[in-house]
Amino acid sequence: PIRSLGSTTRDPGRTALCLLYTSLFATGPRGSNVRLLGNQGDNYRYQESVNLSGKTVSLYGPASDGANAVVEAPSGNTLTVDATAAGRSAKVLLDGFTISSNANGVVCVGTAGLGSDLTLRRMKLENVSDTDISASRCALTLSSTQVRANRKGALNLSSGTHYEIANTVFMGSSVEPNLNPLITIDSISNGRFVFNTVIDNRSNTYVVNSIDCGISGYKLLQNSILLGLQSPKAALVSVNCHLDYSLLSPKDFFSETGSSHLLSGSPSFASPGDYHLSSTADQACCMNQIPNDQAQGITQDIDGDRRPSRGSLDVGADEVP
């Protein structure tokens, strides 16, 4: 059953998210579905770290109703799912929340025999001081999400994490404070990176790849827009990233070994900071460029619009209706 929680107050410090978090303590490992109800224009904030280690729970925010639910930690990680610390497996879904933090945004940790399964859907991760999403030996699904305006790496997948990254926009972040790439996928992690947009991220000082695919083997990046780690010293992707039906600037590419069906051109977006494709976008670079048999099972875009919407598939997180 879905437990629905309405708003008790619009005080930005404590709202229905307090009730939501309190309810989790009663669920234990049995599982629970909790939906936070909201009204147009409401702004819900929960200003403490949330630890869901060992929990089986689905949390639904009110974004579909036009409200905004922000979970933020003044210090420490915002959300932790750690099977090792809890001593039991976890299965967590977050749908429709904004996460902000002065440390890591999301930390997911698994271990041998104890899995952490984390799904982030229709999320926003913004203004995070450390890594937005850090997953170690975790099963991570990230979809229909915006990761933006952050100050260190956006995504770090390590120690054999299994990942599904789709319909997500990584934009407007900086990797200045350290030498971590924007996106790191280590050699023993595996999964799919498909229909994503990586754009307008900056590293003006350090020699840092925007996407680092480990030191051995290769990782396939499919059907994605990969533009603009704006750095005079860094390539966009490392040598073990293999691209298929993806768009990037030639100057950003470290090596074309193992890649195929590379697209080129200058996409047109809806407006500055809005990386939906414009209906006037360059057809040759972005629209109707991917055969329908390369959809990889993805049938919707970041907004829930149908893929394909016309003839063939568009590249990146957005499908022009």
Secondary structure in CASP SS format (residue, H / E / C, confidence):
PFRMAT SS
TARGET T0000
AUTHOR 0000-0000-0000
METHOD secondary structure of the structure
MODEL  1
P C 1.00
I E 1.00
R E 1.00
S E 1.00
L E 1.00
G C 1.00
S C 1.00
T C 1.00
T C 1.00
R C 1.00
D C 1.00
P C 1.00
G C 1.00
R C 1.00
T C 1.00
A H 1.00
L H 1.00
C H 1.00
L H 1.00
L H 1.00
Y H 1.00
T H 1.00
S H 1.00
L H 1.00
F H 1.00
A H 1.00
T H 1.00
G H 1.00
P H 1.00
R H 1.00
G C 1.00
S E 1.00
N E 1.00
V E 1.00
R E 1.00
L E 1.00
L C 1.00
G C 1.00
N C 1.00
Q C 1.00
G C 1.00
D C 1.00
N E 1.00
Y E 1.00
R E 1.00
Y E 1.00
Q C 1.00
E C 1.00
S C 1.00
V E 1.00
N E 1.00
L C 1.00
S C 1.00
G C 1.00
K C 1.00
T E 1.00
V E 1.00
S E 1.00
L E 1.00
Y E 1.00
G C 1.00
P C 1.00
A H 1.00
S H 1.00
D H 1.00
G C 1.00
A C 1.00
N E 1.00
A E 1.00
V E 1.00
V E 1.00
E E 1.00
A E 1.00
P C 1.00
S C 1.00
G C 1.00
N C 1.00
T C 1.00
L E 1.00
T E 1.00
V E 1.00
D E 1.00
A H 1.00
T H 1.00
A H 1.00
A H 1.00
G C 1.00
R C 1.00
S C 1.00
A E 1.00
K E 1.00
V E 1.00
L E 1.00
L E 1.00
D E 1.00
G C 1.00
F C 1.00
T E 1.00
I E 1.00
S E 1.00
S E 1.00
N C 1.00
A C 1.00
N C 1.00
G C 1.00
V E 1.00
V E 1.00
C E 1.00
V E 1.00
G C 1.00
T E 1.00
A C 1.00
G C 1.00
L E 1.00
G C 1.00
S E 1.00
D E 1.00
L E 1.00
T E 1.00
L E 1.00
R E 1.00
R C 1.00
M C 1.00
K E 1.00
L E 1.00
E E 1.00
N E 1.00
V E 1.00
S C 1.00
D C 1.00
T C 1.00
D C 1.00
I E 1.00
S E 1.00
A E 1.00
S E 1.00
R C 1.00
C C 1.00
A E 1.00
L E 1.00
T E 1.00
L E 1.00
S E 1.00
S C 1.00
T C 1.00
Q E 1.00
V E 1.00
R E 1.00
A C 1.00
N C 1.00
R C 1.00
K C 1.00
G C 1.00
A C 1.00
L E 1.00
N E 1.00
L E 1.00
S E 1.00
S C 1.00
G C 1.00
T C 1.00
H E 1.00
Y E 1.00
E E 1.00
I E 1.00
A E 1.00
N C 1.00
T C 1.00
V E 1.00
F E 1.00
M E 1.00
G C 1.00
S C 1.00
S E 1.00
V C 1.00
E C 1.00
P C 1.00
N C 1.00
L C 1.00
N C 1.00
P C 1.00
L C 1.00
I E 1.00
T E 1.00
I E 1.00
D C 1.00
S C 1.00
I C 1.00
S C 1.00
N E 1.00
G E 1.00
R E 1.00
F E 1.00
V E 1.00
F C 1.00
N C 1.00
T E 1.00
V E 1.00
I E 1.00
D C 1.00
N E 1.00
R E 1.00
S C 1.00
N C 1.00
T C 1.00
Y C 1.00
V C 1.00
V C 1.00
N C 1.00
S C 1.00
I E 1.00
D E 1.00
C C 1.00
G C 1.00
I C 1.00
S C 1.00
G C 1.00
Y C 1.00
K E 1.00
L E 1.00
L E 1.00
Q E 1.00
N C 1.00
S C 1.00
I E 1.00
L E 1.00
L C 1.00
G C 1.00
L E 1.00
Q E 1.00
S C 1.00
P C 1.00
K C 1.00
A C 1.00
A C 1.00
L C 1.00
V E 1.00
S C 1.00
V C 1.00
N C 1.00
C E 1.00
H E 1.00
L E 1.00
D E 1.00
Y C 1.00
S C 1.00
L E 1.00
L E 1.00
S C 1.00
P H 1.00
K H 1.00
D H 1.00
F E 1.00
F C 1.00
S C 1.00
E C 1.00
T C 1.00
G C 1.00
S C 1.00
S E 1.00
H C 1.00
L C 1.00
L E 1.00
S C 1.00
G C 1.00
S C 1.00
P C 1.00
S C 1.00
F E 1.00
A E 1.00
S E 1.00
P C 1.00
G C 1.00
D E 1.00
Y E 1.00
H E 1.00
L E 1.00
S C 1.00
S C 1.00
T C 1.00
A C 1.00
D C 1.00
Q C 1.00
A C 1.00
C C 1.00
C C 1.00
M C 1.00
N C 1.00
Q C 1.00
I E 1.00
P C 1.00
N H 1.00
D H 1.00
Q H 1.00
A C 1.00
Q C 1.00
G C 1.00
I C 1.00
T C 1.00
Q E 1.00
D C 1.00
I C 1.00
D C 1.00
G C 1.00
D C 1.00
R E 1.00
R C 1.00
P C 1.00
S C 1.00
R C 1.00
G C 1.00
S C 1.00
L E 1.00
D C 1.00
V C 1.00
G C 1.00
A C 1.00
D C 1.00
E C 1.00
V C 1.00
P C 1.00
END
